[in-house]
Amino acid sequence: MSKLIVPEGYSSVLSVYETQIAIGKIKRIFEEYLSLALNIKRASAPLFVGSQTGLNDNLSGVERPVEFDIRETGTNAQIVQSLAKWKRLALHRYGFPVGEGLYTDMNAVRRDDVMDNLHSIYVDQWDWEKVIDEASRNEGLLRETVTAIVGAICDTADRTKELFPALTVGFSRDVSFITTQQLEDMYPDLTPKEREDAYVKEHKTTFLMQIGGVLKSGSKHDGRAPDYDDWSLNGDIFLWSDVLGCAVEISSMGIRVNEKSLDEQLTKANCDDRRTLPFHKMLLAGELPLSMGGGIGQSRVCMLLLQKAHVGEVQVSVWDEDTIAGCEAAGIALL
């Protein structure tokens, strides 16, 4: 069931026409900064992958991918939910050297996602991946990369405000790093989402680390597929939204599993059946490069930079009747 929040006194800073122009500017500017910051190059990306390849992102393991049959091949394909695994295979096939990587303009369908101010069944991301070596496979590289991404977002915000002076939003380049266990220790009586809001309200730019494993309480902060991120070397970037008064996750990223961590996490997640899939067999055999990567939400970055209250103001999707009526009554222009 959808949930709509209408901030008191909300009015879009830019018109719909200006918003369309601004979205195009933001996407071009950010790609330029991101490419330079991470030493990555643009690559074409698939909209769908073969159902039996193991390349689709299983997310937290309960989301249903959109699947269809292909008449010519007699096989099935799935619209991607993200490109977490495909990118690593692409690095191998395209021959990227250590220290370089790729980014893609990724479009996905997540039909089981909730619908609210921040969520849609349509997902658009800058998905990126780069080759690393064993010596740099550590938390230091993770922190350095997070800081570089935040810098690219802040630089994009500054450029956008030069182009559209009515905008006033700004973000802190000072990233606060904290683990999910530390967050649980700080706020044991709050839900994971409430913990995120409480912490990010005080630390406007936050990287929440180590997502996917079981905490001391016996529960997880959030689910993560066992076959791309190393749960001890991953995390989410959060920025505070003054418009919505909450923390907004704009990126999920991490250093990817190696043979050892994949073996351990498949067992922990009761996903040992994936060991026979082509992608997983290559990984367990050490045939794929060590890498790190993530996804950065295009619509969420645009929302934040353009001071919007709803993701539907910066992307075209399908909404339920209550959301459409509520937004119309509040003067929120859904595209």
JOFENCOR-V302721 format. One record per pair of residues at least 24 apart in sequence whose C-alpha atoms are under 7 Angstrom apart, sorted by the first residue. I is the first residue (numbers start at 0). J is the second residue. D is the distance in Angstrom with one decimal. If there is no record, write none. Layout:
BEGIN
i=I j=J d=D
i=I j=J d=D
END
This chain:
BEGIN
i=1 j=113 d=6.5
i=1 j=114 d=4.7
i=1 j=115 d=5.5
i=1 j=322 d=7.0
i=2 j=114 d=6.6
i=2 j=115 d=4.9
i=3 j=115 d=5.5
i=3 j=116 d=6.0
i=3 j=322 d=6.4
i=4 j=116 d=6.6
i=5 j=329 d=6.9
i=6 j=242 d=6.8
i=6 j=243 d=6.3
i=11 j=307 d=6.3
i=12 j=165 d=6.8
i=12 j=166 d=6.8
i=22 j=301 d=6.3
i=25 j=155 d=6.7
i=25 j=159 d=6.7
i=25 j=301 d=7.0
i=28 j=155 d=6.1
i=29 j=151 d=6.6
i=29 j=152 d=6.8
i=29 j=155 d=5.6
i=32 j=151 d=5.2
i=33 j=148 d=6.6
i=33 j=151 d=5.7
i=36 j=147 d=5.9
i=36 j=151 d=7.0
i=38 j=99 d=5.6
i=38 j=100 d=6.7
i=39 j=99 d=5.6
i=39 j=100 d=4.4
i=39 j=101 d=4.7
i=39 j=102 d=6.3
i=39 j=129 d=7.0
i=40 j=100 d=6.3
i=40 j=101 d=4.6
i=40 j=102 d=5.9
i=41 j=101 d=5.4
i=41 j=102 d=4.9
i=41 j=103 d=5.7
i=42 j=101 d=6.0
i=42 j=102 d=6.0
i=42 j=103 d=5.4
i=43 j=103 d=6.1
i=44 j=103 d=5.9
i=44 j=104 d=7.0
i=44 j=105 d=6.6
i=46 j=78 d=5.8
i=46 j=79 d=6.0
i=46 j=106 d=6.7
i=47 j=76 d=6.3
i=47 j=77 d=5.3
i=47 j=78 d=4.1
i=47 j=79 d=5.1
i=48 j=76 d=5.5
i=48 j=77 d=5.5
i=48 j=78 d=6.6
i=48 j=79 d=6.7
i=49 j=75 d=6.2
i=49 j=76 d=4.3
i=49 j=77 d=6.2
i=50 j=75 d=5.6
i=50 j=76 d=4.7
i=50 j=77 d=5.6
i=52 j=276 d=6.2
i=52 j=277 d=5.9
i=52 j=278 d=6.6
i=53 j=276 d=5.7
i=53 j=277 d=6.8
i=53 j=278 d=6.0
i=54 j=84 d=5.4
i=54 j=85 d=5.6
i=54 j=278 d=6.6
i=55 j=79 d=5.6
i=55 j=80 d=6.5
i=55 j=81 d=6.8
i=55 j=82 d=6.8
i=55 j=84 d=6.9
i=56 j=80 d=5.6
i=56 j=81 d=5.4
i=56 j=82 d=6.5
i=56 j=83 d=6.2
i=56 j=84 d=6.8
i=57 j=224 d=6.1
i=58 j=223 d=6.0
i=58 j=224 d=5.3
i=59 j=222 d=4.7
i=59 j=223 d=4.9
i=59 j=224 d=5.3
i=60 j=224 d=6.5
i=62 j=111 d=5.8
i=63 j=111 d=6.6
i=64 j=109 d=6.7
i=78 j=107 d=6.7
i=78 j=108 d=6.6
i=79 j=107 d=5.4
i=79 j=108 d=6.8
i=80 j=107 d=5.1
i=80 j=108 d=5.9
i=80 j=109 d=6.0
i=81 j=107 d=6.3
i=82 j=126 d=6.8
i=83 j=227 d=6.5
i=84 j=227 d=6.4
i=86 j=128 d=6.1
i=87 j=128 d=6.7
i=87 j=290 d=6.9
i=88 j=287 d=6.8
i=91 j=287 d=6.0
i=91 j=288 d=6.3
i=95 j=130 d=7.0
i=96 j=130 d=6.5
i=97 j=130 d=4.7
i=97 j=131 d=5.2
i=97 j=132 d=6.5
i=98 j=129 d=6.5
i=98 j=130 d=5.6
i=98 j=131 d=5.8
i=99 j=129 d=5.4
i=99 j=130 d=5.9
i=100 j=128 d=5.5
i=100 j=129 d=3.7
i=100 j=130 d=6.0
i=101 j=127 d=5.6
i=101 j=128 d=5.5
i=101 j=129 d=6.3
i=102 j=126 d=5.4
i=102 j=127 d=4.0
i=102 j=128 d=6.4
i=103 j=127 d=6.3
i=116 j=308 d=6.7
i=116 j=309 d=4.4
i=116 j=310 d=5.7
i=117 j=309 d=6.4
i=117 j=310 d=5.5
i=118 j=310 d=6.9
i=119 j=316 d=7.0
i=121 j=316 d=6.2
i=123 j=296 d=6.1
i=123 j=297 d=5.6
i=123 j=298 d=6.6
i=124 j=294 d=5.8
i=124 j=295 d=5.2
i=124 j=296 d=4.5
i=124 j=297 d=5.0
i=125 j=294 d=5.6
i=125 j=295 d=5.1
i=125 j=296 d=6.5
i=125 j=297 d=6.5
i=126 j=293 d=5.8
i=126 j=294 d=4.3
i=126 j=295 d=6.4
i=127 j=292 d=5.4
i=127 j=293 d=5.6
i=127 j=294 d=6.3
i=128 j=290 d=6.8
i=128 j=291 d=5.7
i=128 j=292 d=4.1
i=128 j=293 d=6.6
i=129 j=290 d=5.5
i=129 j=291 d=5.7
i=129 j=292 d=6.3
i=130 j=288 d=6.4
i=130 j=289 d=5.9
i=130 j=290 d=4.4
i=130 j=291 d=6.7
i=131 j=289 d=5.5
i=131 j=290 d=5.0
i=131 j=291 d=6.9
i=132 j=289 d=6.1
i=138 j=232 d=6.3
i=141 j=253 d=6.8
i=141 j=254 d=7.0
i=146 j=174 d=6.8
i=156 j=304 d=5.9
i=166 j=305 d=6.8
i=168 j=304 d=6.4
i=168 j=306 d=6.8
i=171 j=203 d=6.5
i=171 j=204 d=6.0
i=173 j=204 d=6.7
i=174 j=204 d=5.1
i=174 j=205 d=5.3
i=174 j=206 d=6.7
i=175 j=202 d=6.3
i=175 j=204 d=6.3
i=175 j=205 d=4.7
i=175 j=206 d=6.1
i=176 j=205 d=6.0
i=176 j=206 d=4.9
i=176 j=207 d=6.2
i=177 j=206 d=6.5
i=177 j=207 d=5.2
i=177 j=208 d=6.0
i=178 j=207 d=5.5
i=178 j=208 d=4.4
i=178 j=209 d=5.8
i=179 j=207 d=6.4
i=179 j=208 d=6.1
i=179 j=209 d=6.1
i=179 j=210 d=6.6
i=179 j=220 d=6.5
i=180 j=214 d=6.1
i=191 j=220 d=5.6
i=195 j=246 d=6.5
i=196 j=245 d=5.5
i=196 j=246 d=5.1
i=199 j=239 d=6.2
i=199 j=246 d=5.9
i=200 j=239 d=6.4
i=203 j=238 d=5.7
i=203 j=239 d=5.1
i=204 j=237 d=5.8
i=204 j=238 d=4.9
i=204 j=239 d=6.8
i=205 j=236 d=5.8
i=205 j=237 d=5.1
i=205 j=238 d=6.6
i=206 j=234 d=6.4
i=206 j=235 d=5.5
i=206 j=236 d=4.6
i=206 j=237 d=6.2
i=207 j=234 d=5.2
i=207 j=235 d=5.3
i=207 j=236 d=6.6
i=208 j=233 d=5.6
i=208 j=234 d=4.1
i=208 j=235 d=6.7
i=209 j=233 d=5.3
i=209 j=234 d=5.7
i=210 j=234 d=5.9
i=225 j=261 d=6.8
i=225 j=264 d=5.2
i=225 j=265 d=5.7
i=225 j=268 d=6.5
i=226 j=256 d=6.7
i=226 j=261 d=5.8
i=226 j=265 d=6.9
i=227 j=255 d=5.3
i=227 j=256 d=5.6
i=228 j=253 d=5.6
i=228 j=254 d=5.9
i=228 j=255 d=4.3
i=228 j=256 d=5.5
i=229 j=253 d=7.0
i=229 j=254 d=6.0
i=229 j=255 d=5.2
i=229 j=256 d=4.6
i=229 j=260 d=6.4
i=240 j=303 d=6.7
i=242 j=306 d=6.5
i=242 j=308 d=6.2
i=243 j=308 d=6.3
i=249 j=295 d=5.7
i=249 j=296 d=5.4
i=249 j=299 d=6.1
i=249 j=300 d=6.6
i=250 j=293 d=6.9
i=250 j=294 d=5.5
i=250 j=295 d=4.4
i=250 j=296 d=6.2
i=251 j=293 d=5.6
i=251 j=294 d=5.7
i=251 j=295 d=7.0
i=252 j=292 d=5.6
i=252 j=293 d=3.8
i=252 j=294 d=6.3
i=253 j=291 d=5.7
i=253 j=292 d=5.8
i=253 j=293 d=6.3
i=254 j=290 d=6.3
i=254 j=291 d=4.1
i=254 j=292 d=6.5
i=255 j=290 d=5.7
i=255 j=291 d=5.2
i=257 j=289 d=6.7
i=258 j=282 d=6.2
i=258 j=283 d=4.8
i=258 j=285 d=6.4
END
